[in-house]
Amino acid sequence: MTDTANNNLNSDNATDNTQTANGHIQDKLVKDSIVHNQDISAKAQVRQSPVIDNTEFTQVEDLPTGTPQGQQTTMPSDSANSNTSTPKQTAFNQRDDINNPHTPDTDGTEETHFGYKTVNKSEKQARVADVFTSVAKKYDIMNDLMSFGIHRLWKRYAISLSGVRAGQHVLDIAGGTGDLAKVLSREVGKNGHVVLSDINAAMLEVGRERLINAGCNNVDFVLANAETLAPFEDNSFDLLTISFGLRNVTDKDAALRAMYRVLKPGGRLLILEFSKPIFEPLSKAYDLYSFTALPLMGKIVANDSESYQYLAESIRMHPDQQSLKQMMEQAGFENCDYNNLTFGIVAVHRGFKA
C-alpha cells in the first residue's frame, strides 16, 4: 500500500511538473506572439500611407515610397554592372498612379457613365472614391447581406482557377478589404509575396487592419490606380486578381493594358465580376432585387442608400461576358475564357500573357 501511495504521489508530482512546464511554454508562446504581432504592426505602420481626410482625394505625396514586395527587383544586365544606385526608370512616373489620368486637358468634355448618370470622364474617379470611402467600414457586412453569403463561394471558386502556387508574386488589384489577398497570402507561403492594392485609402486601411490581425506578414498594401498600376514595373507578377473592382474603373481598356504590362510572361489574370444573367426570368427578378432591396439595405445598415443605388447601376453598365473576353484579347491576353457562376450573375474571366 505504501509503495502504491508513493507511486501515486510521484505520478502526481510528475503531472504537476509537466503542467507547470507546459504553463511556462504557453506563457512564452503568448508573449512571443504578442511581440511578433507588435513587430508586424510597427512595420506595417511604417509602410502605411497617412490617413487622409475623407473630403479630399488621395494626394500624390501620400503614396508609399520604395519598392513594394512582390515587385521584380532584377535589373537589366547593363545596370547590374553599374556602380550607381540609380533605380531603373519605368514607363510611368512611380508617383502618378493616384493622379486622375482623366482631366479636362486630356479628355476635354468627353463623358462616361457613373451608374446610370452621365458625367465627365474627369469627374468619375472622384465620385467612385466618395462611394467607397462612404461604404468601407460596412463593406464586408453588406457583401454578406446582399449575396446571402454566396460571394464567399464565388471567391473560393475564383481562387481554385487561379493556379496560385507557393513562392509566387501576386497582385490583388482593387482588393479593398482583402478577402482574396488573405487566401492568396496563405497559398504563396513565406517565400511568396502578395501586394494588396486599391485606389481608395479608406478601403485599403480596412484591408490592412484585417490582414495584419490575421497574421498575414507577407502582404504589402499599396495605393494604386488600376488604370496605370504605376508603382509596379513591367513583368513583375505571376498572378493578377481583381474581384468586383473592374466595373468601377473609368477606362477599363487602359486598366487591362496596365495589367498585361505588369504580368510576367506565362502569368495569369483572373477577373471576378458581376455579369449578365443567362436566364431571362432570373434576370428580371435580379433587377427587382437590385434596385429595391440593395438601396434599402444600404440605408438601414450603412446609412447610405445612394452608394448602393450606384453599385446596382454599375453592375448593369458593365460589359457582358463575351464583351469582356474580347476586351481582354484586345489588350493582348491569350487563351481567354470565362465561367458563369449563379446563372451568370457573376463570371470569372481568365487570360494569359504569352
Backbone hydrogen bonds, N-H to C=O, Kabsch-Sander energy under -0.5 kcal/mol:
donor,donor_aa,acceptor,acceptor_aa,energy
5,A,1,M,-2.5
6,N,2,T,-2.8
7,N,3,D,-2.6
8,N,4,T,-2.5
9,L,5,A,-2.8
10,N,6,N,-2.9
11,S,7,N,-2.5
12,D,8,N,-2.8
13,N,9,L,-2.7
14,A,10,N,-2.5
15,T,11,S,-2.5
16,D,12,D,-2.8
17,N,13,N,-2.8
18,T,14,A,-2.6
19,Q,15,T,-3.0
20,T,16,D,-2.6
21,A,17,N,-2.6
22,N,18,T,-3.1
23,G,19,Q,-2.6
24,H,20,T,-2.3
25,I,21,A,-2.5
26,Q,22,N,-3.0
27,D,23,G,-2.6
28,K,24,H,-2.4
29,L,25,I,-2.7
30,V,26,Q,-2.6
31,K,27,D,-2.5
32,D,28,K,-3.1
33,S,29,L,-2.6
34,I,30,V,-2.4
35,V,31,K,-2.6
36,H,32,D,-2.6
37,N,33,S,-2.7
38,Q,34,I,-2.4
39,D,35,V,-2.1
40,I,36,H,-2.4
41,S,37,N,-2.7
42,A,38,Q,-2.3
43,K,39,D,-2.4
44,A,40,I,-2.8
45,Q,41,S,-2.4
46,V,42,A,-1.5
47,R,43,K,-1.6
48,Q,44,A,-2.0
56,E,53,D,-2.3
62,D,59,Q,-1.6
63,L,60,V,-1.8
71,Q,68,P,-1.4
79,S,76,P,-0.5
80,A,76,P,-1.5
81,N,77,S,-0.9
82,S,79,S,-0.9
96,D,93,N,-1.9
103,T,101,P,-0.7
107,D,103,T,-3.2
108,G,103,T,-0.6
108,G,104,P,-1.1
110,E,107,D,-2.4
112,T,119,V,-2.9
114,F,117,K,-2.7
117,K,114,F,-1.8
119,V,112,T,-2.6
119,V,117,K,-0.5
121,K,110,E,-2.7
123,E,120,N,-2.0
124,K,120,N,-1.0
124,K,121,K,-0.5
125,Q,121,K,-0.6
127,R,123,E,-1.8
128,V,124,K,-2.7
129,A,125,Q,-2.2
130,D,126,A,-2.0
131,V,127,R,-1.7
132,F,128,V,-2.2
133,T,129,A,-2.2
134,S,130,D,-1.8
135,V,131,V,-1.7
136,A,132,F,-1.1
138,K,135,V,-0.9
139,Y,135,V,-0.7
139,Y,136,A,-1.0
142,M,138,K,-2.7
143,N,139,Y,-2.1
144,D,140,D,-2.0
145,L,141,I,-2.2
146,M,142,M,-3.3
147,S,143,N,-2.0
148,F,144,D,-0.7
149,G,143,N,-0.5
149,G,144,D,-1.2
150,I,147,S,-1.9
152,R,149,G,-1.3
153,L,149,G,-0.5
153,L,150,I,-0.7
154,W,150,I,-2.1
155,K,151,H,-2.2
156,R,152,R,-2.0
157,Y,153,L,-2.4
158,A,154,W,-2.2
159,I,155,K,-2.3
160,S,156,R,-1.6
161,L,157,Y,-1.0
161,L,158,A,-0.9
162,S,158,A,-0.5
162,S,159,I,-1.2
163,G,159,I,-0.5
167,G,188,V,-3.3
168,Q,165,R,-1.6
170,V,168,Q,-0.5
170,V,193,H,-2.4
171,L,239,L,-2.3
172,D,170,V,-0.5
172,D,195,V,-2.9
173,I,171,L,-0.8
173,I,241,T,-3.1
175,G,172,D,-0.8
175,G,197,S,-2.5
178,G,175,G,-2.6
182,K,178,G,-2.1
183,V,179,D,-1.0
184,L,180,L,-2.9
185,S,181,A,-2.4
186,R,182,K,-1.2
187,E,183,V,-2.0
188,V,184,L,-2.5
189,G,185,S,-1.1
192,G,189,G,-1.4
193,H,168,Q,-1.8
194,V,218,N,-2.2
195,V,170,V,-2.6
196,L,194,V,-0.6
196,L,220,D,-3.2
197,S,172,D,-2.7
197,S,195,V,-0.7
198,D,222,V,-1.4
201,A,199,I,-0.6
204,L,200,N,-2.3
205,E,201,A,-2.1
206,V,202,A,-1.5
207,G,203,M,-2.1
208,R,204,L,-2.7
209,E,205,E,-2.4
210,R,206,V,-2.1
211,L,207,G,-2.5
212,I,208,R,-2.3
213,N,209,E,-2.0
214,A,210,R,-1.1
215,G,212,I,-1.6
216,C,211,L,-2.6
217,N,215,G,-1.5
219,V,216,C,-0.6
220,D,194,V,-2.2
222,V,196,L,-2.1
222,V,220,D,-0.5
224,A,198,D,-1.3
226,A,224,A,-0.5
228,T,225,N,-1.5
229,L,225,N,-3.3
232,F,229,L,-1.8
235,N,261,R,-2.5
236,S,233,E,-0.6
236,S,262,V,-2.2
237,F,262,V,-2.1
238,D,169,H,-2.3
239,L,169,H,-1.4
240,L,268,R,-2.4
241,T,171,L,-2.4
242,I,270,L,-1.8
243,S,173,I,-0.6
244,F,242,I,-0.6
244,F,272,L,-3.7
248,N,245,G,-1.4
249,V,246,L,-1.7
252,K,250,T,-0.6
255,A,251,D,-1.8
256,L,252,K,-2.4
257,R,253,D,-2.0
258,A,254,A,-2.2
259,M,255,A,-2.4
260,Y,256,L,-2.1
261,R,257,R,-2.0
262,V,258,A,-2.0
263,L,259,M,-1.0
264,K,237,F,-3.2
266,G,353,K,-4.0
267,G,264,K,-2.6
268,R,238,D,-1.8
269,L,351,G,-3.0
270,L,240,L,-2.3
271,I,349,H,-2.7
272,L,242,I,-2.4
272,L,270,L,-0.5
273,E,271,I,-0.6
273,E,347,A,-2.1
275,S,345,I,-2.5
278,I,343,F,-2.6
279,F,343,F,-0.6
280,E,278,I,-0.6
283,S,279,F,-2.0
284,K,280,E,-1.9
285,A,281,P,-1.8
286,Y,282,L,-2.7
287,D,283,S,-2.1
288,L,284,K,-2.1
289,Y,285,A,-2.3
290,S,286,Y,-2.8
291,F,287,D,-2.3
292,T,288,L,-0.7
292,T,289,Y,-0.6
293,A,289,Y,-1.4
294,L,289,Y,-1.4
296,L,292,T,-1.3
297,M,293,A,-3.0
298,G,294,L,-2.6
299,K,295,P,-2.1
300,I,296,L,-2.3
301,V,297,M,-3.2
302,A,297,M,-0.6
302,A,298,G,-1.2
303,N,299,K,-0.5
304,D,298,G,-2.2
308,Y,304,D,-0.8
309,Q,305,S,-1.7
310,Y,306,E,-2.2
311,L,307,S,-2.2
312,A,308,Y,-1.8
313,E,309,Q,-2.1
314,S,310,Y,-3.1
315,I,311,L,-1.3
316,R,312,A,-1.2
317,M,313,E,-1.4
318,H,314,S,-0.6
318,H,315,I,-0.8
324,L,320,D,-2.5
325,K,321,Q,-1.9
326,Q,322,Q,-2.1
327,M,323,S,-2.0
328,M,324,L,-2.2
329,E,325,K,-2.0
330,Q,326,Q,-2.3
331,A,327,M,-1.4
332,G,329,E,-1.2
333,F,328,M,-2.0
334,E,352,F,-3.0
337,D,350,R,-1.8
339,N,348,V,-2.1
341,L,346,V,-3.3
345,I,341,L,-0.6
345,I,342,T,-1.5
346,V,341,L,-1.9
347,A,273,E,-2.6
348,V,339,N,-2.4
349,H,271,I,-2.8
349,H,347,A,-0.6
350,R,337,D,-2.6
351,G,269,L,-1.7
352,F,334,E,-2.2
353,K,267,G,-2.1
354,A,352,F,-0.6
